[in-house]
Amino acid sequence: MDDKVRKHIFISGRVQGVGFRAFTRQNAQQLGVNGWVKNLHDGRVEAVLEGKKSAVKKLEKKLNSGPSFANVDDITVENENYQGGFSTFSIKY
């Protein structure tokens, strides 16, 4: 289980209304990362990622740029203890 990680991420910038959540879910599914993503009322996007360390790292790198119409100003990553509580990756509303 040493190769499994959990990250709690907050992304700010022009990240809502540009397909950021769908982009995150699509890339997470391709990489085998589980968790969720949602829009926050303050304009940021929040995500929880769980999976193999290498896959989560690749997804985190993709989130730094986001989809083509996004403009990521800042990304905050909090490392958390892996819990294994997700079987898929979903968009929360």
C-alpha positions as CSV (number, residue, x, y, z in Angstrom):
1,M,0.0,0.0,0.0
2,D,3.1,2.3,0.1
3,D,2.5,3.1,-3.6
4,K,-1.0,4.4,-3.0
5,V,-1.6,8.1,-2.2
6,R,-4.5,10.5,-1.5
7,K,-4.3,14.2,-2.4
8,H,-6.8,17.0,-1.7
9,I,-6.4,19.7,-4.3
10,F,-7.8,23.2,-4.7
11,I,-7.4,24.9,-8.1
12,S,-8.0,28.6,-8.7
13,G,-8.2,30.8,-11.8
14,R,-10.6,30.5,-14.7
15,V,-11.5,27.0,-13.9
16,Q,-15.3,27.0,-13.9
17,G,-17.5,27.0,-17.0
18,V,-14.5,25.7,-19.1
19,G,-15.0,21.9,-18.8
20,F,-12.5,21.5,-15.9
21,R,-14.5,18.9,-14.0
22,A,-15.1,16.8,-17.1
23,F,-11.4,17.1,-18.0
24,T,-10.5,16.0,-14.5
25,R,-12.8,13.0,-14.6
26,Q,-11.8,11.9,-18.1
27,N,-8.1,12.0,-17.2
28,A,-8.6,10.3,-13.8
29,Q,-10.5,7.5,-15.5
30,Q,-7.7,7.0,-18.1
31,L,-5.1,6.9,-15.4
32,G,-7.0,4.7,-13.0
33,V,-7.3,7.4,-10.3
34,N,-10.4,7.4,-8.1
35,G,-12.1,10.2,-6.1
36,W,-14.2,13.2,-7.0
37,V,-14.1,16.8,-8.3
38,K,-16.5,19.7,-7.7
39,N,-17.0,23.5,-8.2
40,L,-16.8,25.6,-5.1
41,H,-18.9,28.7,-4.5
42,D,-15.8,30.9,-4.4
43,G,-14.9,30.0,-8.0
44,R,-12.3,27.4,-7.3
45,V,-12.4,23.7,-8.2
46,E,-11.8,21.1,-5.4
47,A,-10.7,17.5,-6.0
48,V,-9.8,14.5,-4.0
49,L,-7.6,12.0,-5.8
50,E,-6.7,8.5,-4.7
51,G,-4.6,5.9,-6.5
52,K,-1.1,4.8,-7.4
53,K,1.4,7.4,-6.7
54,S,2.7,7.7,-10.3
55,A,-0.9,8.0,-11.7
56,V,-1.9,10.7,-9.2
57,K,1.3,12.6,-9.9
58,K,0.5,12.5,-13.7
59,L,-3.1,13.7,-13.0
60,E,-1.8,16.5,-10.7
61,K,0.5,17.7,-13.5
62,K,-2.4,17.7,-16.0
63,L,-4.5,19.8,-13.5
64,N,-1.8,22.4,-13.4
65,S,-2.7,23.4,-16.9
66,G,-6.3,22.1,-17.2
67,P,-8.4,22.0,-20.4
68,S,-7.7,24.4,-23.3
69,F,-10.1,27.1,-22.1
70,A,-9.0,27.1,-18.5
71,N,-6.4,29.4,-17.0
72,V,-5.0,28.0,-13.7
73,D,-3.6,30.6,-11.5
74,D,-2.8,28.5,-8.4
75,I,-3.0,24.9,-7.2
76,T,-2.8,23.9,-3.6
77,V,-2.1,20.2,-2.8
78,E,-2.6,18.7,0.6
79,N,-1.3,15.2,1.1
80,E,-3.6,13.0,3.1
81,N,-3.6,9.4,4.4
82,Y,-4.7,6.9,1.7
83,Q,-8.2,5.6,2.6
84,G,-9.2,3.5,-0.4
85,G,-12.8,4.7,-0.1
86,F,-13.5,5.3,-3.8
87,S,-14.2,2.7,-6.5
88,T,-14.7,5.3,-9.3
89,F,-14.1,9.0,-10.1
90,S,-17.1,11.2,-10.0
91,I,-18.2,14.8,-10.5
92,K,-20.0,16.2,-7.4
93,Y,-22.7,18.8,-7.7
